[in-house]
Amino acid sequence: MKVVVDANILFAALRSINRNFRQQLYFSDYTFYAPKFLIVEIFEHKERIVTKSKASPHEVYEYLDDVLQKITFVSNDYISTENYLRAYQLCKGVDEDDTPFLALTLELQAKLWSKDETLKTHLRKKGFEHFFEVK
């Protein structure tokens, strides 16, 4: 199964060593994807991630390296204009910043992995039901 990982899932995984979603990300057989710009966001917030983590900076960076190898990062150029516009319309009114994640989900015909319940409720109201849920 293809799963698009949004920023809040990845940041939570980096901060929390024993969290279930971290285990899913690292040890599952799913294929994970994210927009390429997420790499920049990770490095922009690396100090905050390390500070909030209960692990040493070395452990966080080591885990980050492992996680980056588990995720396929996709350029926005890969996403069709049609899917990008559809994603924008779906996200409009709640959080347009999530548009690239949803657009990639649509393009790959994948499931979206997000902890943002406000976004998920909004998308469900608009007919989008393709969410990855940790079991």
C-alpha positions as CSV (number, residue, x, y, z in Angstrom):
1,M,0.0,0.0,0.0
2,K,1.2,3.5,-0.8
3,V,1.0,6.0,2.1
4,V,1.7,9.7,1.9
5,V,3.2,11.0,5.2
6,D,2.4,14.5,6.2
7,A,4.7,16.8,8.2
8,N,3.0,16.3,11.6
9,I,3.5,12.5,11.4
10,L,7.1,12.8,10.5
11,F,7.9,15.4,13.2
12,A,6.1,13.3,15.8
13,A,8.0,10.2,14.8
14,L,11.3,12.1,15.1
15,R,10.4,13.5,18.6
16,S,9.0,10.3,20.1
17,I,11.1,7.2,20.2
18,N,8.4,4.7,21.3
19,R,5.4,6.0,19.5
20,N,3.3,3.6,17.5
21,F,3.5,5.7,14.3
22,R,7.2,5.8,14.5
23,Q,7.2,2.0,14.6
24,Q,4.8,1.9,11.6
25,L,7.0,4.2,9.7
26,Y,10.2,2.4,10.4
27,F,9.2,-1.3,10.6
28,S,6.2,-1.7,8.3
29,D,6.1,-3.0,4.8
30,Y,4.2,0.0,3.4
31,T,5.7,2.3,0.8
32,F,5.9,5.8,2.2
33,Y,6.0,9.0,0.2
34,A,6.2,12.8,0.9
35,P,6.6,16.0,-1.0
36,K,10.2,16.8,-1.5
37,F,10.0,20.2,0.3
38,L,9.4,18.3,3.5
39,I,13.2,17.7,3.7
40,V,13.7,21.4,3.9
41,E,11.1,21.7,6.6
42,I,12.8,19.0,8.7
43,F,16.1,20.8,8.5
44,E,14.5,24.2,9.3
45,H,13.1,22.7,12.5
46,K,15.9,20.3,13.5
47,E,16.8,22.2,16.7
48,R,13.2,22.1,17.9
49,I,12.9,18.4,17.0
50,V,16.1,17.6,19.0
51,T,15.0,19.8,21.9
52,K,11.6,18.1,22.2
53,S,13.0,14.6,21.8
54,K,14.0,12.5,24.7
55,A,16.9,11.2,22.8
56,S,20.3,12.6,22.3
57,P,21.0,14.8,19.2
58,H,23.1,11.9,17.8
59,E,20.2,9.4,18.2
60,V,17.8,11.8,16.6
61,Y,20.0,12.4,13.6
62,E,20.7,8.7,13.3
63,Y,17.0,8.0,13.3
64,L,16.4,10.8,10.8
65,D,18.8,9.2,8.4
66,D,17.0,5.9,8.7
67,V,13.6,7.6,8.2
68,L,14.7,9.6,5.2
69,Q,15.7,6.3,3.6
70,K,12.2,4.8,4.3
71,I,10.4,7.7,2.5
72,T,10.4,8.4,-1.2
73,F,10.4,12.2,-1.6
74,V,8.6,13.3,-4.7
75,S,9.0,16.7,-6.6
76,N,5.9,18.8,-7.1
77,D,6.7,18.6,-10.8
78,Y,5.5,15.0,-10.7
79,I,2.0,16.0,-9.6
80,S,-0.5,16.8,-12.4
81,T,-2.1,20.2,-12.4
82,E,-5.5,18.6,-12.2
83,N,-4.6,16.7,-8.9
84,Y,-3.0,19.8,-7.5
85,L,-6.1,21.9,-8.2
86,R,-8.4,19.2,-6.8
87,A,-6.3,19.0,-3.7
88,Y,-6.4,22.8,-3.2
89,Q,-10.2,22.8,-3.6
90,L,-10.4,20.0,-1.0
91,C,-8.1,21.8,1.5
92,K,-9.5,25.2,0.9
93,G,-11.1,26.6,4.0
94,V,-9.2,24.5,6.5
95,D,-5.4,24.4,5.7
96,E,-4.1,25.2,2.2
97,D,-0.6,24.3,3.4
98,D,-1.7,20.6,3.3
99,T,-2.4,20.9,-0.5
100,P,0.9,19.3,-1.6
101,F,0.4,16.3,0.7
102,L,-3.2,15.7,-0.6
103,A,-2.1,16.3,-4.2
104,L,0.6,13.7,-3.9
105,T,-2.0,11.3,-2.3
106,L,-4.3,11.8,-5.3
107,E,-1.5,11.5,-7.8
108,L,-0.3,8.2,-6.3
109,Q,-3.8,6.9,-5.5
110,A,-2.4,6.5,-2.0
111,K,-3.7,6.9,1.5
112,L,-2.9,10.0,3.5
113,W,-1.4,9.6,7.0
114,S,-2.2,12.6,9.1
115,K,-2.9,13.3,12.8
116,D,-4.7,16.6,11.9
117,E,-8.3,15.7,12.9
118,T,-9.6,19.1,11.8
119,L,-8.2,18.5,8.3
120,K,-9.5,14.9,8.2
121,T,-13.0,15.9,9.3
122,H,-13.0,18.7,6.6
123,L,-11.9,16.3,3.9
124,R,-14.4,13.7,4.9
125,K,-17.2,16.3,4.6
126,K,-16.0,16.9,1.0
127,G,-16.0,13.2,0.2
128,F,-12.3,12.3,0.6
129,E,-12.0,9.1,2.6
130,H,-8.5,7.7,1.8
131,F,-6.7,7.9,5.1
132,F,-4.1,5.6,6.6
133,E,-5.0,4.6,10.1
134,V,-2.5,3.0,12.5
135,K,-3.9,-0.3,13.8
